[in-house]
């Protein structure tokens, strides 16, 4: 169960973080460390975008922002 202190990230922040991983060649762990966020959260956002792309969603980048994952 989640803590009431779980950090929430904006949809825009999630999209930008996923784009950093995709465009920079950094690993999820490296990007997460650089951003100061949990690698598990970032990994989940990246997986969500990839899954949305695999199903042909036109708003794949926005899918990461719909997650209730924290950091």
N, CA and C atoms as a LAMMPS dump frame, in Angstrom:
ITEM: TIMESTEP
0
ITEM: NUMBER OF ATOMS
213
ITEM: BOX BOUNDS ff ff ff
-5.0000000000000000e+02 5.0000000000000000e+02
-5.0000000000000000e+02 5.0000000000000000e+02
-5.0000000000000000e+02 5.0000000000000000e+02
ITEM: ATOMS id mol type element x y z
1 1 1 N 0.844 -1.18 0
2 1 2 C 0 0 0
3 1 3 C 0.886 1.24 0
4 2 1 N 0.369 2.28 -0.644
5 2 2 C 1.158 3.499 -0.754
6 2 3 C 1.095 4.348 0.497
7 3 1 N 2.118 5.075 0.697
8 3 2 C 2.182 6.008 1.82
9 3 3 C 1.456 7.293 1.467
10 4 1 N 0.935 7.987 2.464
11 4 2 C 0.303 9.266 2.19
12 4 3 C 1.343 10.329 1.831
13 5 1 N 2.607 9.983 1.969
14 5 2 C 3.69 10.893 1.634
15 5 3 C 4.266 10.634 0.246
16 6 1 N 3.597 9.803 -0.54
17 6 2 C 4.075 9.485 -1.879
18 6 3 C 4.109 10.742 -2.739
19 7 1 N 5.231 10.967 -3.39
20 7 2 C 5.373 12.143 -4.244
21 7 3 C 4.628 11.911 -5.543
22 8 1 N 3.914 12.925 -5.984
23 8 2 C 3.185 12.876 -7.252
24 8 3 C 3.897 13.773 -8.251
25 9 1 N 3.941 13.333 -9.481
26 9 2 C 4.59 14.093 -10.54
27 9 3 C 3.561 14.492 -11.584
28 10 1 N 3.738 15.681 -12.16
29 10 2 C 2.806 16.163 -13.179
30 10 3 C 2.96 15.341 -14.457
31 11 1 N 1.918 15.38 -15.277
32 11 2 C 1.957 14.68 -16.559
33 11 3 C 3.118 15.196 -17.412
34 12 1 N 3.318 16.504 -17.397
35 12 2 C 4.394 17.097 -18.18
36 12 3 C 5.76 16.604 -17.71
37 13 1 N 5.961 16.514 -16.403
38 13 2 C 7.226 16.035 -15.858
39 13 3 C 7.488 14.598 -16.29
40 14 1 N 6.448 13.767 -16.232
41 14 2 C 6.596 12.367 -16.63
42 14 3 C 6.952 12.254 -18.108
43 15 1 N 6.264 13.025 -18.939
44 15 2 C 6.563 13 -20.378
45 15 3 C 8.002 13.422 -20.633
46 16 1 N 8.433 14.477 -19.961
47 16 2 C 9.802 14.966 -20.145
48 16 3 C 10.836 13.938 -19.672
49 17 1 N 10.55 13.271 -18.568
50 17 2 C 11.472 12.261 -18.041
51 17 3 C 11.586 11.08 -18.997
52 18 1 N 10.451 10.633 -19.529
53 18 2 C 10.461 9.523 -20.498
54 18 3 C 11.22 9.939 -21.747
55 19 1 N 10.998 11.15 -22.21
56 19 2 C 11.691 11.639 -23.399
57 19 3 C 13.192 11.719 -23.167
58 20 1 N 13.615 12.073 -21.97
59 20 2 C 15.035 12.117 -21.642
60 20 3 C 15.662 10.729 -21.828
61 21 1 N 14.989 9.709 -21.337
62 21 2 C 15.498 8.34 -21.482
63 21 3 C 15.569 7.965 -22.957
64 22 1 N 14.517 8.269 -23.684
65 22 2 C 14.422 7.84 -25.075
66 22 3 C 15.395 8.579 -25.985
67 23 1 N 15.628 9.847 -25.735
68 23 2 C 16.431 10.647 -26.663
69 23 3 C 17.901 10.746 -26.288
70 24 1 N 18.233 10.488 -25.03
71 24 2 C 19.597 10.738 -24.576
72 24 3 C 20.512 9.525 -24.642
73 25 1 N 19.926 8.34 -24.728
74 25 2 C 20.747 7.14 -24.704
75 25 3 C 21.122 6.715 -23.297
76 26 1 N 20.652 7.444 -22.289
77 26 2 C 20.911 7.069 -20.9
78 26 3 C 20.038 5.889 -20.518
79 27 1 N 20.499 5.135 -19.551
80 27 2 C 19.657 4.079 -19.001
81 27 3 C 18.608 4.725 -18.101
82 28 1 N 17.562 3.957 -17.789
83 28 2 C 16.532 4.454 -16.881
84 28 3 C 17.167 4.821 -15.535
85 29 1 N 18.053 3.967 -15.053
86 29 2 C 18.689 4.213 -13.766
87 29 3 C 19.508 5.496 -13.784
88 30 1 N 20.27 5.716 -14.852
89 30 2 C 21.077 6.933 -14.959
90 30 3 C 20.196 8.18 -14.999
91 31 1 N 19.155 8.128 -15.822
92 31 2 C 18.259 9.287 -15.943
93 31 3 C 17.55 9.561 -14.622
94 32 1 N 17.084 8.508 -13.963
95 32 2 C 16.393 8.675 -12.684
96 32 3 C 17.321 9.301 -11.65
97 33 1 N 18.542 8.84 -11.601
98 33 2 C 19.517 9.398 -10.652
99 33 3 C 19.755 10.879 -10.951
100 34 1 N 19.891 11.199 -12.223
101 34 2 C 20.118 12.585 -12.63
102 34 3 C 18.927 13.48 -12.262
103 35 1 N 17.725 12.945 -12.383
104 35 2 C 16.514 13.707 -12.082
105 35 3 C 16.159 13.697 -10.601
106 36 1 N 16.785 12.797 -9.858
107 36 2 C 16.502 12.71 -8.433
108 36 3 C 15.18 12.022 -8.127
109 37 1 N 14.814 11.061 -8.979
110 37 2 C 13.57 10.33 -8.78
111 37 3 C 13.856 8.838 -8.689
112 38 1 N 12.863 8.085 -8.306
113 38 2 C 12.978 6.647 -8.189
114 38 3 C 13.1 5.999 -9.571
115 39 1 N 14.065 5.104 -9.715
116 39 2 C 14.209 4.414 -10.994
117 39 3 C 12.998 3.525 -11.27
118 40 1 N 12.365 3.015 -10.213
119 40 2 C 11.172 2.181 -10.395
120 40 3 C 10.026 2.999 -10.991
121 41 1 N 9.877 4.229 -10.542
122 41 2 C 8.828 5.091 -11.098
123 41 3 C 9.092 5.393 -12.562
124 42 1 N 10.317 5.805 -12.862
125 42 2 C 10.656 6.146 -14.239
126 42 3 C 10.521 4.932 -15.15
127 43 1 N 10.968 3.79 -14.672
128 43 2 C 10.851 2.566 -15.468
129 43 3 C 9.376 2.263 -15.783
130 44 1 N 8.514 2.46 -14.799
131 44 2 C 7.085 2.243 -15.01
132 44 3 C 6.507 3.193 -16.045
133 45 1 N 6.928 4.462 -16.005
134 45 2 C 6.438 5.439 -16.971
135 45 3 C 6.884 5.069 -18.382
136 46 1 N 8.149 4.642 -18.523
137 46 2 C 8.682 4.255 -19.826
138 46 3 C 7.928 3.037 -20.357
139 47 1 N 7.703 2.047 -19.496
140 47 2 C 6.971 0.841 -19.914
141 47 3 C 5.561 1.177 -20.363
142 48 1 N 4.919 2.097 -19.654
143 48 2 C 3.559 2.481 -19.999
144 48 3 C 3.505 3.13 -21.378
145 49 1 N 4.473 3.984 -21.675
146 49 2 C 4.526 4.628 -22.987
147 49 3 C 4.781 3.587 -24.073
148 50 1 N 5.718 2.685 -23.83
149 50 2 C 6.02 1.649 -24.826
150 50 3 C 4.818 0.752 -25.074
151 51 1 N 4.119 0.381 -24.031
152 51 2 C 2.931 -0.462 -24.179
153 51 3 C 1.863 0.263 -24.982
154 52 1 N 1.701 1.538 -24.732
155 52 2 C 0.711 2.32 -25.473
156 52 3 C 1.092 2.413 -26.951
157 53 1 N 2.371 2.543 -27.234
158 53 2 C 2.833 2.6 -28.621
159 53 3 C 2.612 1.258 -29.319
160 54 1 N 2.829 0.173 -28.594
161 54 2 C 2.649 -1.159 -29.157
162 54 3 C 1.2 -1.417 -29.536
163 55 1 N 0.27 -0.792 -28.827
164 55 2 C -1.145 -0.972 -29.134
165 55 3 C -1.63 0.062 -30.145
166 56 1 N -0.735 0.93 -30.597
167 56 2 C -1.074 1.904 -31.621
168 56 3 C -1.729 3.159 -31.111
169 57 1 N -1.572 3.46 -29.847
170 57 2 C -2.16 4.667 -29.287
171 57 3 C -1.48 5.898 -29.872
172 58 1 N -2.269 6.879 -30.264
173 58 2 C -1.702 8.095 -30.833
174 58 3 C -1.22 9.052 -29.76
175 59 1 N -1.626 8.835 -28.524
176 59 2 C -1.211 9.716 -27.429
177 59 3 C -0.327 8.966 -26.448
178 60 1 N 0.605 8.214 -26.976
179 60 2 C 1.442 7.353 -26.149
180 60 3 C 2.212 8.128 -25.084
181 61 1 N 2.757 9.279 -25.452
182 61 2 C 3.537 10.046 -24.474
183 61 3 C 2.66 10.505 -23.331
184 62 1 N 1.417 10.775 -23.587
185 62 2 C 0.498 11.2 -22.537
186 62 3 C 0.134 10.091 -21.589
187 63 1 N 0.308 8.862 -22.009
188 63 2 C -0.041 7.731 -21.162
189 63 3 C 0.787 7.688 -19.89
190 64 1 N 2.029 8.104 -19.963
191 64 2 C 2.878 8.088 -18.777
192 64 3 C 2.333 9.025 -17.723
193 65 1 N 1.748 10.115 -18.153
194 65 2 C 1.224 11.098 -17.224
195 65 3 C -0.049 10.668 -16.536
196 66 1 N -0.689 9.611 -17.012
197 66 2 C -1.938 9.165 -16.416
198 66 3 C -1.719 8.2 -15.269
199 67 1 N -0.482 7.852 -15.022
200 67 2 C -0.157 6.935 -13.948
201 67 3 C -0.251 7.615 -12.591
202 68 1 N -0.651 6.856 -11.586
203 68 2 C -0.681 7.397 -10.232
204 68 3 C 0.595 7.055 -9.477
205 69 1 N 1.599 6.591 -10.223
206 69 2 C 2.87 6.211 -9.605
207 69 3 C 3.521 7.414 -8.953
208 70 1 N 4.177 7.157 -7.882
209 70 2 C 4.929 8.216 -7.221
210 70 3 C 6.402 7.989 -7.37
211 71 1 N 7.184 8.686 -6.574
212 71 2 C 8.616 8.543 -6.72
213 71 3 C 9.305 8.157 -5.497
